[in-house]
Amino acid sequence: MATSDSPNEPPRSDSEGPSTEAESSSQPFLDRTSTHNAIFYILAGLCVGLFAGDALYHKHTHFEFEGWFGYYAFFGFFAYMGIVFIAKALRTVLKREEDYYGE
Amino acid sequence: MNSLPPGFILILGAFLIPFLKGRARQALILALPCLSLGHLLSLPSDHIVTAQMFDYQLAPIRVDKLSLVWGYVFHIAAGLTALYSVHEKNSLGHVAGLSYAGSAIAAAFAADWITLFVFWELTAITSVFLIWARRTKRAYTVGLRYLLIQVGSGVILLAGVLIHVSQGGSLLIHRMGVDSLGGKLIFLAFGIKCAFPLLHNWLQDAYPEATVSGAVFLSAFTTKLAIYALARVFPGTEILIPIGITMTLFPILFAVIENDLRRVLAYSLNNQLGYMVVGVGIGTELSLNGTAAHAFAHILYKGLLFMAMGAVLFRVGTVKANKLGGLYKSMPWTTVFCIIGSLSISGFPLFSGFVTKSMTLTAVSEAHLAIYAVLLLIASAGVVDHSGIKIPFFAFFAHDNGHRVKEAPLNMLLAMGGAAALCIGLGLYPAPLYKILPYPVDYAPYTVSHVVNSLQLLLFAALAFGILWRTRIYPPEIDAINLDTDWIYRKAAPPVVVAIGRVCAAIHKAVVGTGAQLGKAVLGGLEKTHAPPGVMGEPWGTGATSLWAAALLGFCLMIYYL
């Protein structure tokens, strides 16, 4: 696992680094940490709304478990998490150098 | 013209391309798919053309509702990819791409096994040049591997057909089972081209090594032709359901940790084929409609995603995720088109994947296959990751790697725009697509339940990504490859083959060496007696010769009288 020298820099959170408001405003809109945070919180807000929305309509289901409150929301969240964690574990076994095959 | 197989105009016309230059050549490249589509549209529906070859009854053309779905979308894909690649100066890619498209179209309309075999192999032979056209040593090696596997699939198909026919089966293609040996071999041949689990790795090996436009061509035809063949010959074959489910799941994991974004798309393609294979396996009218509709939509959005990544490769020179990022500033149009492709493949409401993939999912639910329905839903969450988020996010946003390049050329943008428009158009108004499906459609994608549940699944998956990314748990993109089944024939098998070769050489040496020594000993002995100093080697005098001759004659005379 190459977590220590990650070449992808996740967006800096407000609490760390030199990402002050003054510096951010000179950056393009989509590069600003404030924009990233806004997108994330809007997404989270939408999710909350959709989750609550399950109370407002009659769900058409084929299986009983589909009718559970927030089934698809939980499913999407945990299936995604599961896939990423399994893939991360798989990488520790399958990862090789780029010139492994010598081609 | 009614007896000219669909696709022939593309195959033959492609070979005129190298003889033209400039605008005339570009005009021909763009005109060929249009002419070919015009020819297809001019054919009457439910049209079959038969021909006699020796004692065999062939049927090179069958136009019916199933073949037409593939005929239409193959032509759209050929046209858009021709537009995408029209700026390329080298003729090789154009000739290979259009003749490959034509072969796939002709194969989809073939109604007998011999015709299918010929075009099945022709798709392999024409398409390998889309990889070799990259003109690198690596592309050459990858192309050889690809060709071996593709031609191998054709040879297995032919073997299956010969056994099938020798056991009294018909040369005409129709529904069959996998009980007979012939059926099994044909199933295997289809399975190789369809990238079944463990037979899949040629796809992820070859497609990312093709040229910019070559990968777009490749993404459309070979595997979807195999899906068509499965839908034609093996609908309702139950083993296809677990095979398809496995195909939807495993490639996702590889896509998450793959760094080459065109290889991510190849894994994602494999995952999408899984849904279609499940649809064929269930074999109901709804599921087969689902397979056909999904193949149609998939060719467009997958082509669009390959076009977007091709444009990035064309401008930046790499599609390694860890080398990209921030490209939305330089390539805003490509970014928008790519996001449309991503939303379509993820099955976001108002985009094409939403109205097609759900048909298969509903068919699985209606067949009361609860576990399979759950597994397909997990796969749908996976699609959100690899194609919905990973492709656009790492290429165009994420960490800005400082590439300041030009936007993609106009013809590429027009092709991407056309594909994107179709992705949205099908999502907003699926009626025309539903109308051309093989069976009557009684399906409404836009119900409150379906829209809300899809949005919940997709947005909560996106939220999970947001959390994993912000907490740095999401696996970073790094310079590395991941082992897959190609390890068997690229790493494990060669030393074994070399070792077997060494043993054979040793045996050969021992046998030949012993033989040579034995021969030497015999010859040495003979030399002693028969060479000049030896008893038999000395010349005889005339007297001795005549004495011995007389004795011999006397001996014969005695035997005669006795």
Interface residues (C-beta under 8 A of the other chain):
Chain A: A2 T3 S6 P7 N8 E9 P10 P11 S13 P28 L30 D31 F40 L43 A44 L46 C47 L50 F51 G53 D54 Y57 H58 K59 H60 T61 H62 F63 F65 E66 G70 Y71 Y72 A73 F74 F75 G76 F77 F78 A79 Y80 M81 G82 I83 V84 I86 A87 K88 L90 R91 V93 L94 K95 R96 E97 E98 Y100 Y101 E103
Chain B: K137 R138 T141 V142 I252 L253 F254 V256 I257 N322 G326 Y328 K329 T362 S365 E366 H368 A370 A373 L377 I378 A381 G382 V384 D385 F394 F397 A398 H399 D400 T447 V448 S449 H450 V452 N453 S454 L455 Q456 L457 L458 L459 F460 A461 A462 L463 A464 F465 G466 L468 W469 R470 T471 R472 I473 Y474 P475 P476 E477 I478 D479 A480 I481 N482 L483 D484 R490 K491
